Every structure is written in C-alpha cells, then in structure tokens.
Amino acid sequence: MSADPFAEAAQAFQAGRFDEAERLARQVLERSPGHAQAAHLLGVALFQLGRADEALAAMRRSVALAPGSDAAHNDLGRVLFEHGELGEAERHCRRAIELNPRNAMAHNNLGNVLRAQGLAAEAEAAYRRACETDPRLPLAPYNLGTLLAARGDYAGAVESLHAAVRLAPGAAACWQGLADAVAPLRFSGPEPAAAHDIAVCLSHPGIDGSHLAEAALSLLRSDPEFETRTRSVLGQPLGLALLENAIVPDWDFERRVAALRRGLLLAWAEGSFAREPPSERLVCALAQQCFLAEYAHEESADEAGLVARLRDSVTAAAAPDAAGWRLACALLGAYRPLAAFSALRSLRSTGEDPLAALVRRQIADPLEERRIAAQLPALTPIRDSGSVAVREQYEANPYPRWLRPPSLAGAHPLALKVAAYRRFAPGEVPAQPSILVAGCGTGRHAALTALMHPGSRVLAVDLSRASLGYAVRRARELGIGNVEFAQADLLELGSLEERFDLIECAGVLHHLDDPLAGWRVLRGLLRPGGFMRLALYSELGRHDVSAAREFIAGLGHAPDAPGMRAARAAIAALPAAHPARGVMRSLDFWSLSGCRDLLFHAREQRFTIARIAECVAALGMEFLGFEFESDVPPALASLDDWACYESEHPDTFAHMYQFWVRRPR
C-alpha cells in the first residue's frame, strides 16, 4: 500500500473508479478497523456500485465510528432512502443538519425523504433551504423544480429548472426536468426563449422530449405566418426539431404535413427541384416525421403512382453526392421506409448532415434490429393460438417505438416504490431484486426497470422478435448492461427454473384468452414474499376505445396501413361529441403501430376492479395498492371502495389499472 492508502482510495473514488475505491477502503479497514472515513468511503463506493445492502452496513459502521460526522449521517440517510426506510432516513438527514446547518446536500436529501412521504410543502421548504445554503448545487433547484411541476406550478418549476440547467448544462436529468415542466404549457404568442428551450429539449439525445409536441405546436401556431406559410415556419429551428423528434397528436398538423409532402412530390414530378430546390434539412425532417408516425398520413391514388416513379428514379441511379438525388431520396423516405428498398441498404450514415441522420434512422437501425432479432435465444415454444396471433401482430407492428432514454421522473427502485403502500420489515424488500419483465415489447419499460436497479439482473421476454430486436438495439445504445432479452411465451414460462423477487407485467395479461392462467404462471415464478406490478385495461376507462372499435368493425377496415388510415380519417370526421372521438386524445392514435395496438388488437379483454379482486383472491395474493403517475385520488381502504370511486370517476384508470400485489411468504 502507498504511504497514504486512504488518500489513494479517495482519489480512485473521485476518478469514478469505484471498484478500486472499494478494494482500497477495505484494505484500510483491515489495518485500521476504527477508520471512520474509510468506512464512509466504502459505503459511498458500494452505493455507486449498486450494492445497496453492503452500502447500508458500511454506512452504519461509519456513523457508529463517527457519530458527530454530518457527512456520515447524511449519506446513511440517502442509502436508507433508497431502501425505503423513510422514517430512519429522515432522522439521519435531520441529525446531519443539526450537526451542520450549512450541509446543503442534507437539506436536499431531507426534501427527497419528505416528498416520498407525501409531505410536499415540507419537502419544498427543505429544497429551498438547500438552494439558499449552496446556490451552486444543481440537485436542489432540480428537485425543487420537479416538485413544483408535480404540484402544477409550472412557471415556478421552469424558473427553478432553468437554474439547474445553468449550473449543470451537461446533466441530462436537468434538461429532462425542464422538458417535463414545459410540456403542459400552451402559448398564445411568440416566446423566443421558450422556443429555444423546447427545440433544445426535443433534439437532446439524452432525454425524452416526445411529450413536448403540443407545447411546441402551440408556439408554432402563434406565428402569424403559420396559416399561410406553414413550410417557412416549419423550416425554423423549432419546427425542424419537432418534425425530427416527436409524433405530433394533432389532426390539422398531420394534414399540413401531408399537404407539404404532396406539394414536394408534385414539384419533383414537374422537375422544379432542379430550378428551386427546397431545403434538404426540411425534406429530411419531413421524412423523419412521416417515419415516426409510420406513414399514417393520408395518401391519394395519384400520389401512389408518383411515389412508384420516385422509387424507380432513386433506386436506379443512387448518387449520394448529387444534390438532386439526395433530395429525391429524402422525399422517398417521407412516403416509404428506405430500408424497404434493397438498392438503398448499402447507404452509409456517415457524417452529421440531415440525410445521414435519415439513413441512420430508416436504414441502419432497422437492419441492425433484424440482425439482432435473428440471433436472439428462444426460451420457450409459442404454441397457444392466441399467442401466435399476438406475435404476428407485433412482428408486423412492433410497439411502442421510442427514440430517447425513458424519463426517470417519478421512477424509483422496488424498495422505495413499495414503501408507499406499507412499511416492510428490514430484509423483506431486497435492495437488488432479481427481476422478470414479462411481455417487454420494444423494451422501454425494461430499460427503465434496469436503470432503476443497476445492481440487479433483469430478464425481459416477449413474443415478437421484431420488438425484441428494437429493444436490444436501444438498450445497447444506452449502455444498459444488466438486462437480458429473449423470446418466450408467458404461458410457457412455467418451465423456467429461476425464481424472481419482482415481476413486472404491464399491458400483457389482457391480451391473453385466459388472463388468470397467465397470471397464475407468473405467480409460480415469484419467490415467496416477492412483488408483482401489473397493468390491465379498465372496462370503464376504455369506454372511448370500445366505442371506436365498435365503429371501426361496422366499417370493415382491415388492420393494414390503408385500413388504419381510412379508420383514422373516419374517426376524425365524426362529430366532436361522438364517444369514439375520445381515442384521438391517445398518442397511440397518431402512429400506425400505436393505432393497431389501440384499435385493431388481435386479442383484448378489459377488467373491472371486482374482477381484479377475484383474481387476487383466487391466486392467494396480497393486494398492496394502485399506482398513479399524477393526480393521485384520495387513499381508499379497500378494493370495494375503489370500485365505487371509479364508478363515480370513470376516467380514473383511463390509461390502465396499475397496481402492486405480493405473494405471501
């Protein structure tokens, strides 16, 4: 060891070499068991490595050795918070503040603990004290901003999150918080600062800005030229960022995009591209938007003929360096996915120009997904006729497609999630649970679960190889290494020998012919004392979907691209008061894969709270409670009370019933 081994361990920690810091701190403690700073360093290193149980033991040792250290109490409070031990976490955060009122991080961590206990006003006060104590600490204004946004104070939230972004411009979480705070806003006049913020958030590769579409559109519409010169307005930075990065859930906007696309196609056919070439960035952005919506836009018969000519022209004379060819290729991508044409699959996405970005999204990424899908392991056979039908749907239309990392806003590890329902004894909730995501689709939820449990192994399975190929590609791009994807049928998973501490199954069981049979298989895979998070369609909550499905069935539209386009147009033409029009509020309506999942699913059942209660009882499980993302209703004592509440407030579970159950020990 060096002359100052503790200093060497501290340097390793500061450099992000947490494994080395752990090893060196343990060596110090072997020689000097009473070295409080080494115990503290060991605890924070283990915490960074995702080994929460070991971190907690080391931090307790640190506090025992140095009870007068505010830093030790603060970090113990932080680790206890992650364990869901909120009462004890609060005591240690408060003790840190007693020892050192200038410890801004202790004020911030106290705010987190109070917020998790539902004490929003007290949490806000703690965050504000942290901001006052250390104006250079970005976590405090970030947490304050997200709290204010959750309470509906969007102006205050934006101000606070601006402060966080200024302090930490490279922190994706701060930009994500700003995006989440701006998303509910609607603008009636030009606001250049807001336009800049939204454009940055939409284009930021490290955050999910897809929910900013309506805020961005309200800003674009505030431009007096939007009605008469839509193309010019969309060619500005905010318009381009919106086209390239988000599905826009607005019928008028969709029709404008379709009209712009048609106008460009006619210009190409007339040869005016050569005389007055449009902006390559705009044509590529238009192609990005159409690809995101999976070509849901209306397409006339005469356009289809011109697209065939355009296809033949582009594929017969590939010349990536010719300006006219580049524009024609981008325009083709606004009507058809470029990977569909074998002559274009050799195009390379080198460089940072607009066409390179389009080639990456429309050619390179889909081809990589196909390669991945072909190599994935199959854990079980797929024999059930219902499973086969659902697999075929998602092979043709993987769902949901997502571009950016999932937002971690409101996401917490298992221990903190279940602490919201009741207090569990130490050791009842594992800090590093083994996790199964049953029916992971394109992997967004599995990625979020893996990010929330970095020390856990996550197994994510799905019927569809196309969906899994998308999931693996996105997980690799995000550097998520603790999730394993495989093809499997939920109904056949009983053959697995592995047992899990946590099973997540969101939006899956209601697509089975016998949901209880699938739920029973999952229960068998759960360890005694294990937790399960489920999401199921509500009969009352999907009244608009039921009306739309009935309306579409009467028209006889097929679940293919022409049929879904026609069905969407028919729904959009209905009177505003028609119950089926409600589906237009769902983002799924605005892309073809989403539309098929929403309105044309091969198998769909809907639940009531009474039916959920029957299933929970039949399986001998313990119902813990419903989970809400926002607008949390009052706490109710029983499922019977919840059933009464839903009958009076039928949109309470409009998205889905999302709830937690537990297998008894």
Secondary structure, DSSP 8 states (H G I E B T S, - for coil): --SSHHHHHHHHHHTT-HHHHHHHHHHHHHH-TT-HHHHHHHHHHHHHTT-HHHHHHHHHHHHHH-TT-HHHHHHHHHHHHHHT-HHHHHHHHHHHHHH-TT-HHHHHHHHHHHHHTT-HHHHHHHHHHHHHH-TT-THHHHHHHHHHHHTT-HHHHHHHHHHHHHH-TT-HHHHHHHHHHHTT---SS--HHHHHHHHHHHH-TTS--GGGHHHHHHHHHTSTTTTT-HHHHHTSHHHHHHHHH-----HHHHHHHHHHHHHHHHHHHHTHHHHS---HHHHHHHHHHHHHTTS-S---HHHHHHHHHHHHHHHHS--TT-HHHHHHHHHHHTTS-GGG-GGGTT----SSSHHHHHHIIIIIHHHHHHHHHHH--B-S----HHHHHHHHHHHHS-S----S----TT---HHHHHTTT----TTSS-SS--EEEES-TTSHHHHHHHHH-TTS-EEEEES-HHHHHHHHHHHHHTT--SEEEEE--GGGGGG----EEEEEEES-GGGSSSHHHHHHHHHHTEEEEEEEEEEE-BTTTTHHHHHHHHHHHHHT--SSHHHHHHHHHHHHTS-TT-GGGGGGGSGGGGSHHHHHHHHS-SS---B-HHHHHHHHHHTT-EEEEE--SSS-----SSHHHHHHHHHHSTTTTSS-EEEEEE---
